[in-house]
Amino acid sequence: MKGNFGTAWIEKNIMSFANKLAMQRHLKAIQSAFMSAMPLMIIGSFCLILAEPPVDYNTLNSSNIFYGFLKAWADFAAVAGTPLYFLFDVTLGCLSLYVAIGAAYFLSKHYSIKPIIPVIVTIISFLMLNSQKIDGGFSSAFFDGTGLFAAMIVSLLTTELYRVLIQKKVGVIHMPEGVPPALANSFEALVPVTIMSVLTMLLGYAITSLTGTTFPQIVLSVITPLIKFVDNVFGVSIIAIIQQVLWWFGIHDTAIGTVISPIRDANIAMNASAYAAGTKIADLPYVFTAPFWWVFVQIGGSGATFSLALILLKSKSKQLKSVGKLGIIPAFFNINEPILFGLPIVLNPLFFIPFLAAETANAVITYLCMASNLVAKTFVEPGWNLFTPIGAFISTLDYKAVILVLVLMVIDGLIYYPFFKVYEKQLVKEEQGVETK
């Protein structure tokens, strides 16, 4: 009875709050913007890989098995490096601009506002606040991950202000019938756009004049303590535990992902930019990134269930073996809903402890290995659904990362195995009882 009461209380209070948080319009707009920018992040990341071999072939003996391959790679990079770095600059190197555009677009769609004008005004505001006038144009210093948080603020505030001005019909110019809709919409937005452009210009000038710095620098200095609060062994542990508790109650991890994903994505973008600028992998600023989470922590999906999927394939229980067959292929691509709901793990008291422990152990071990430079930090975004050993190498260009994830898989299996055996024994008895009737 107490268990039912506890579950009912969580469903009524925590689940309700988590669902509201996941659907909060501003967070959802930012999350959708990052998801839309994912191809650009992947393209830019692979440009970094192709433009700079991870090992200098001159440091190897000519008889080394990798000597010829790395020499060919270096020769290719010498020819294609400049255009590859340029492609990096206009994809991942401009991530802040694209996220600002995406957030304005999705927030406008939420309000059923035609997004073209808010997007254009957001670009104007972004250039005014996230950039500076320099000889020959404007600076792009904060177009990369360092300007992401400022870009999100600019985008959301710009879109909200535009919405208010349009809804209040401030300075609306009505054109006569017969005027093309595109032209009519432009004149309708003329005064609001003028007001917002002038305000942004004055705000940018005031910030620079009064503080001697820029808006993104101020935002970065404010947000850095939050990043440091999360980017440590205790921070990643707390995130893993909270996320798994929510998942165990059937609350999708997007509830917490909408809050932490901007930090993870900003960190990988800043690591990539630092690497492109010549920073050594050991000196990259952040451990807690998107590939850190997808590749090393959530091996096989939330709860690090890849090893469990392998164990299920050899189960003596017909039910568990069937779940293993259904879940193993998706597990290679970090999808584990067949196991979460088919085993089930969700709301199954027996699996509560290993479900929390496996992912938390992965987070702690990986963080300590990367923070101590035993394994390289991530600076490439390989995509969340790439098979973990492959993703581990691509995201770090470190063979030791592959060894790490294989060790983590073993640890995850050892954590799940005793609980699996108890559950298997129970189900085998039930299946044998059904067969003897």
C-alpha positions as CSV (number, residue, x, y, z in Angstrom):
1,M,0.0,0.0,0.0
2,K,2.8,2.4,0.9
3,G,4.6,1.6,-2.4
4,N,1.4,2.4,-4.3
5,F,1.0,5.6,-2.4
6,G,4.6,6.6,-3.1
7,T,4.2,5.8,-6.8
8,A,1.0,7.8,-7.0
9,W,2.6,10.8,-5.3
10,I,5.6,10.8,-7.7
11,E,3.3,10.4,-10.7
12,K,1.1,13.3,-9.5
13,N,3.9,15.7,-8.4
14,I,7.3,14.8,-9.9
15,M,6.1,13.4,-13.2
16,S,3.8,16.4,-13.6
17,F,6.6,18.8,-13.0
18,A,9.0,16.9,-15.2
19,N,6.6,16.8,-18.1
20,K,5.9,20.5,-17.8
21,L,9.6,21.2,-17.8
22,A,10.2,19.1,-20.9
23,M,7.4,21.0,-22.7
24,Q,8.4,24.5,-21.5
25,R,8.3,26.5,-24.7
26,H,11.7,28.2,-24.3
27,L,13.6,25.1,-23.3
28,K,11.9,23.1,-26.0
29,A,12.8,25.7,-28.6
30,I,16.4,25.6,-27.6
31,Q,16.4,21.8,-27.6
32,S,14.8,21.7,-31.1
33,A,17.4,24.2,-32.3
34,F,20.3,22.0,-31.1
35,M,18.7,19.0,-32.7
36,S,18.3,20.8,-36.0
37,A,22.0,21.9,-35.8
38,M,23.2,18.4,-35.2
39,P,24.2,17.7,-38.8
40,L,26.3,20.9,-38.8
41,M,28.0,19.8,-35.5
42,I,28.8,16.4,-37.0
43,I,30.1,17.8,-40.3
44,G,32.3,20.3,-38.4
45,S,33.6,17.6,-36.1
46,F,34.7,15.4,-38.9
47,C,36.4,18.3,-40.6
48,L,38.6,18.5,-37.5
49,I,39.4,14.8,-37.8
50,L,40.3,14.9,-41.5
51,A,42.3,18.2,-41.2
52,E,44.6,17.0,-38.5
53,P,45.9,13.4,-38.0
54,P,45.9,12.4,-34.3
55,V,49.5,11.1,-34.5
56,D,52.4,12.7,-36.3
57,Y,53.8,10.0,-38.6
58,N,57.3,11.4,-38.2
59,T,57.3,10.2,-34.6
60,L,56.8,6.6,-35.8
61,N,59.3,4.1,-37.2
62,S,58.8,3.5,-40.9
63,S,58.2,-0.2,-40.2
64,N,55.2,0.7,-38.0
65,I,51.9,-0.8,-39.3
66,F,50.2,2.7,-39.1
67,Y,53.1,4.7,-40.6
68,G,51.9,4.6,-44.2
69,F,48.3,5.3,-43.3
70,L,49.2,8.3,-41.1
71,K,51.6,9.6,-43.7
72,A,48.9,9.5,-46.4
73,W,46.5,11.1,-44.0
74,A,49.0,13.9,-43.3
75,D,49.6,14.4,-47.0
76,F,45.9,14.7,-47.6
77,A,45.5,17.2,-44.7
78,A,48.4,19.3,-46.1
79,V,46.4,19.8,-49.3
80,A,42.8,19.8,-47.9
81,G,43.4,21.3,-44.5
82,T,42.6,24.9,-45.4
83,P,39.2,24.3,-47.0
84,L,38.4,21.7,-44.3
85,Y,39.0,24.3,-41.5
86,F,37.0,26.8,-43.5
87,L,34.1,24.3,-43.6
88,F,34.6,23.8,-39.8
89,D,34.4,27.6,-39.3
90,V,31.1,28.0,-41.2
91,T,29.5,24.9,-39.6
92,L,30.5,24.1,-36.0
93,G,32.4,27.3,-35.8
94,C,29.2,29.3,-36.3
95,L,27.0,27.1,-34.0
96,S,25.9,30.0,-31.8
97,L,24.4,31.8,-34.9
98,Y,22.5,28.7,-36.0
99,V,21.2,27.9,-32.6
100,A,19.9,31.5,-32.3
101,I,18.2,31.2,-35.6
102,G,16.7,27.8,-34.7
103,A,15.4,28.9,-31.3
104,A,13.8,32.0,-32.9
105,Y,12.2,29.8,-35.5
106,F,10.8,27.2,-33.2
107,L,9.6,29.7,-30.6
108,S,7.8,31.6,-33.3
109,K,6.1,28.5,-34.5
110,H,5.0,27.8,-31.0
111,Y,3.2,31.2,-31.0
112,S,1.9,30.6,-34.5
113,I,3.9,33.6,-35.8
114,K,5.3,33.6,-39.3
115,P,9.0,32.9,-38.4
116,I,10.8,34.8,-41.2
117,I,10.8,38.2,-39.6
118,P,11.7,37.0,-36.0
119,V,14.5,35.0,-37.5
120,I,15.8,38.0,-39.4
121,V,15.6,40.3,-36.4
122,T,17.3,37.6,-34.3
123,I,20.2,37.6,-36.7
124,I,20.4,41.4,-36.5
125,S,20.3,41.3,-32.7
126,F,22.9,38.5,-32.7
127,L,25.3,40.4,-34.8
128,M,24.8,43.6,-32.7
129,L,25.3,41.8,-29.3
130,N,27.4,38.7,-30.1
131,S,29.8,40.6,-32.3
132,Q,31.8,43.8,-32.6
133,K,32.6,46.2,-35.5
134,I,36.1,45.7,-36.8
135,D,37.9,46.9,-39.9
136,G,36.4,45.2,-42.9
137,G,33.3,43.8,-41.2
138,F,32.5,42.4,-37.8
139,S,34.1,39.9,-35.4
140,S,33.1,36.2,-35.4
141,A,34.9,35.5,-32.1
142,F,31.7,34.5,-30.3
143,F,30.0,32.7,-33.2
144,D,31.3,29.3,-31.9
145,G,30.4,27.6,-28.6
146,T,31.7,30.4,-26.4
147,G,28.8,32.6,-27.6
148,L,26.1,29.9,-27.3
149,F,24.5,31.0,-24.0
150,A,24.5,34.7,-25.1
151,A,23.0,33.6,-28.4
152,M,20.1,31.7,-26.7
153,I,19.3,34.7,-24.5
154,V,19.4,37.1,-27.5
155,S,17.2,34.7,-29.6
156,L,14.5,34.1,-26.9
157,L,14.3,37.8,-25.8
158,T,14.2,39.0,-29.4
159,T,11.4,36.7,-30.4
160,E,9.4,37.5,-27.2
161,L,9.7,41.2,-27.7
162,Y,8.7,40.9,-31.4
163,R,5.6,38.8,-30.3
164,V,4.6,41.5,-27.8
165,L,5.0,44.3,-30.4
166,I,3.0,42.5,-33.0
167,Q,0.3,41.4,-30.7
168,K,-0.1,44.9,-29.3
169,K,-0.1,46.2,-32.9
170,V,2.6,48.7,-32.1
171,G,3.2,50.9,-35.2
172,V,1.4,48.4,-37.5
173,I,1.1,49.8,-41.1
174,H,-1.9,48.3,-42.9
175,M,-1.5,48.0,-46.6
176,P,-4.5,48.2,-49.0
177,E,-6.1,45.0,-50.3
178,G,-4.4,43.5,-53.3
179,V,-0.8,44.1,-52.0
180,P,1.2,40.9,-52.1
181,P,1.1,39.2,-48.7
182,A,5.0,39.2,-48.4
183,L,5.0,43.0,-48.9
184,A,2.1,43.5,-46.5
185,N,3.8,41.5,-43.8
186,S,7.0,43.5,-44.3
187,F,5.3,46.8,-43.8
188,E,3.4,45.4,-40.8
189,A,6.7,44.5,-39.2
190,L,8.5,47.7,-40.2
191,V,8.0,49.7,-37.0
192,P,8.6,46.7,-34.6
193,V,11.7,45.7,-36.4
194,T,13.0,49.3,-36.4
195,I,12.3,49.6,-32.7
196,M,14.1,46.4,-31.9
197,S,17.1,47.1,-34.1
198,V,17.6,50.5,-32.5
199,L,17.2,49.1,-29.0
200,T,19.7,46.4,-29.7
201,M,22.1,48.9,-31.2
202,L,21.8,51.1,-28.1
203,L,22.1,48.1,-25.7
204,G,25.2,46.8,-27.4
205,Y,26.8,50.3,-27.4
206,A,25.9,50.8,-23.7
207,I,27.3,47.4,-22.6
208,T,30.6,48.1,-24.4
209,S,30.9,51.7,-23.2
210,L,30.0,51.0,-19.6
211,T,31.7,47.7,-19.0
212,G,34.6,47.7,-21.5
213,T,33.6,44.2,-22.5
214,T,31.0,42.5,-24.7
215,F,27.6,40.9,-24.0
216,P,28.8,37.3,-24.6
217,Q,31.8,37.8,-22.4
218,I,29.5,38.9,-19.6
219,V,27.1,36.0,-20.1
220,L,30.0,33.5,-20.2
221,S,31.5,34.9,-16.9
222,V,28.1,34.5,-15.3
223,I,27.4,31.0,-16.7
224,T,30.9,29.6,-16.1
225,P,30.3,28.8,-12.4
226,L,27.2,26.8,-13.4
227,I,29.3,24.9,-16.0
228,K,31.9,24.2,-13.3
229,F,29.2,23.1,-10.9
230,V,28.1,20.5,-13.4
231,D,31.4,19.7,-15.0
232,N,32.9,17.7,-12.1
233,V,32.6,14.1,-10.8
234,F,29.9,15.0,-8.3
235,G,27.9,17.0,-10.9
236,V,27.8,14.2,-13.4
237,S,26.9,11.7,-10.7
238,I,24.0,13.8,-9.5
239,I,22.7,14.2,-13.1
240,A,23.0,10.4,-13.7
241,I,21.1,9.6,-10.5
242,I,18.3,12.1,-11.1
243,Q,17.9,11.1,-14.7
244,Q,17.7,7.4,-13.8
245,V,15.2,7.9,-11.0
246,L,13.0,9.8,-13.4
247,W,13.4,7.0,-16.1
248,W,12.6,4.3,-13.5
249,F,9.2,6.0,-13.0
250,G,8.7,6.1,-16.8
251,I,9.6,9.8,-17.2
252,H,11.7,10.2,-20.3
253,D,15.2,11.7,-19.9
254,T,14.2,14.7,-22.0
255,A,12.7,16.1,-18.8
256,I,16.3,16.8,-17.5
257,G,17.9,16.8,-20.9
258,T,16.2,20.1,-21.8
259,V,18.1,21.7,-18.9
260,I,21.5,20.1,-19.2
261,S,21.8,19.6,-23.0
262,P,22.6,23.2,-23.7
263,I,25.6,22.9,-21.3
264,R,26.7,19.6,-22.8
265,D,26.4,20.9,-26.4
266,A,28.1,24.2,-25.6
267,N,31.0,22.3,-24.0
268,I,31.6,20.1,-27.0
269,A,31.5,23.1,-29.3
270,M,34.0,24.9,-27.1
271,N,36.3,21.9,-26.9
272,A,36.1,21.6,-30.7
273,S,36.9,25.3,-31.2
274,A,39.8,25.0,-28.7
275,Y,41.2,22.0,-30.6
276,A,40.9,23.8,-33.9
277,A,42.8,26.8,-32.4
278,G,45.7,24.5,-31.5
279,T,44.9,23.5,-27.9
280,K,46.3,20.1,-27.0
281,I,43.7,17.4,-26.2
282,A,45.0,17.1,-22.7
283,D,44.4,20.9,-22.2
284,L,40.8,21.0,-23.6
285,P,38.6,22.8,-21.1
286,Y,35.6,20.5,-20.5
287,V,34.9,16.8,-19.7
288,F,31.1,17.0,-19.5
289,T,30.0,17.0,-23.1
290,A,27.3,15.4,-25.3
291,P,29.6,12.5,-26.5
292,F,30.8,12.1,-22.9
293,W,27.2,11.3,-22.0
294,W,26.0,9.4,-25.0
295,V,29.1,7.4,-25.7
296,F,30.6,6.6,-22.3
297,V,27.9,7.0,-19.8
298,Q,24.7,5.7,-21.5
299,I,26.2,2.7,-23.2
300,G,23.3,1.1,-25.0
301,G,20.8,3.7,-23.8
302,S,19.7,5.1,-20.4
303,G,20.9,2.9,-17.6
304,A,23.8,1.6,-19.6
305,T,21.8,-1.5,-20.6
306,F,24.0,-2.8,-23.5
307,S,25.6,-5.5,-21.3
308,L,22.3,-6.4,-19.9
309,A,21.0,-7.0,-23.4
310,L,23.8,-9.4,-24.1
311,I,23.1,-11.2,-20.8
312,L,19.5,-11.6,-21.7
313,L,20.4,-13.4,-24.9
314,K,21.7,-16.4,-22.8
315,S,18.8,-16.4,-20.3
316,K,17.2,-19.6,-19.3
317,S,13.9,-17.8,-19.2
318,K,12.0,-17.7,-22.5
319,Q,10.5,-14.3,-21.7
320,L,13.9,-12.7,-20.9
321,K,15.6,-14.3,-23.9
322,S,12.8,-12.9,-26.1
323,V,13.4,-9.4,-24.7
324,G,17.1,-9.8,-25.3
325,K,16.5,-10.7,-29.0
326,L,14.2,-7.7,-29.4
327,G,16.5,-5.4,-27.6
328,I,20.0,-6.3,-28.8
329,I,19.9,-4.6,-32.2
330,P,18.5,-1.3,-31.0
331,A,21.1,-1.4,-28.1
332,F,23.9,-1.2,-30.7
333,F,22.4,2.2,-31.6
334,N,21.8,3.4,-28.0
335,I,18.1,2.7,-28.1
336,N,16.8,0.6,-25.2
337,E,13.1,1.1,-24.9
338,P,12.5,-2.6,-25.7
339,I,14.5,-3.5,-22.5
340,L,13.2,-0.7,-20.3
341,F,9.6,-1.6,-20.9
342,G,9.9,-5.2,-22.1
343,L,12.0,-6.6,-19.2
344,P,10.7,-4.4,-17.6
345,I,13.1,-2.1,-15.8
346,V,10.6,0.8,-15.4
347,L,8.8,0.5,-12.1
348,N,10.5,-2.9,-11.4
349,P,11.9,-2.6,-7.8
350,L,14.4,-5.4,-8.4
351,F,16.2,-3.4,-11.1
352,F,16.1,0.0,-9.4
353,I,19.6,-0.3,-7.8
354,P,21.5,-1.5,-10.9
355,F,19.7,0.9,-13.2
356,L,21.1,3.8,-11.1
357,A,24.4,2.2,-10.3
358,A,25.5,1.2,-13.8
359,E,25.1,4.6,-15.4
360,T,26.5,6.4,-12.3
361,A,29.5,4.2,-12.3
362,N,30.2,4.9,-15.9
363,A,29.9,8.7,-15.3
364,V,32.3,8.6,-12.3
365,I,34.9,6.3,-13.9
366,T,34.9,8.1,-17.3
367,Y,35.1,11.5,-15.7
368,L,38.0,10.6,-13.5
369,C,39.8,9.0,-16.5
370,M,39.4,12.1,-18.7
371,A,40.0,14.6,-15.9
372,S,43.3,12.9,-15.1
373,N,44.2,12.6,-18.8
374,L,44.3,8.8,-18.7
375,V,41.8,9.0,-21.6
376,A,41.5,11.9,-24.0
377,K,38.6,14.4,-23.5
378,T,35.9,14.5,-26.2
379,F,36.1,17.2,-28.9
380,V,34.3,15.5,-31.8
381,E,30.5,15.0,-32.1
382,P,30.0,11.5,-33.6
383,G,26.2,11.4,-33.1
384,W,24.3,9.9,-30.2
385,N,23.3,6.6,-31.9
386,L,26.8,5.4,-33.1
387,F,27.9,2.1,-31.7
388,T,29.8,3.0,-28.5
389,P,33.4,1.6,-29.3
390,I,33.3,3.4,-32.6
391,G,31.9,6.6,-31.1
392,A,34.5,6.4,-28.3
393,F,37.4,6.5,-30.8
394,I,35.9,9.1,-33.1
395,S,35.0,11.5,-30.3
396,T,38.5,11.4,-28.7
397,L,40.8,10.0,-31.4
398,D,42.3,8.0,-28.5
399,Y,42.5,4.2,-28.7
400,K,42.4,4.1,-24.9
401,A,38.8,5.4,-25.1
402,V,37.8,2.2,-26.8
403,I,39.5,0.1,-24.0
404,L,37.6,2.3,-21.5
405,V,34.2,1.6,-22.9
406,L,34.9,-2.1,-23.1
407,V,35.9,-2.1,-19.5
408,L,32.7,-0.1,-18.7
409,M,30.6,-2.7,-20.5
410,V,32.1,-5.4,-18.3
411,I,31.5,-3.4,-15.1
412,D,27.9,-2.7,-16.2
413,G,27.4,-6.5,-16.8
414,L,28.8,-7.3,-13.3
415,I,26.4,-4.7,-11.8
416,Y,23.3,-6.1,-13.6
417,Y,24.1,-9.8,-13.4
418,P,23.2,-10.6,-9.8
419,F,19.8,-8.9,-10.1
420,F,19.2,-10.5,-13.5
421,K,19.8,-14.0,-12.0
422,V,17.3,-13.3,-9.2
423,Y,14.7,-12.2,-11.7
424,E,15.5,-15.0,-14.1
425,K,15.1,-17.6,-11.3
426,Q,11.7,-16.1,-10.5
427,L,10.5,-16.2,-14.1
428,V,11.8,-19.7,-14.8
429,K,9.8,-21.0,-11.9
430,E,6.7,-19.2,-13.2
431,E,7.2,-20.6,-16.8
432,Q,7.8,-24.1,-15.5
433,G,4.7,-23.9,-13.4
434,V,2.7,-22.8,-16.5
435,E,4.1,-25.7,-18.5
436,T,3.3,-28.4,-15.9
437,K,-0.4,-27.3,-15.7
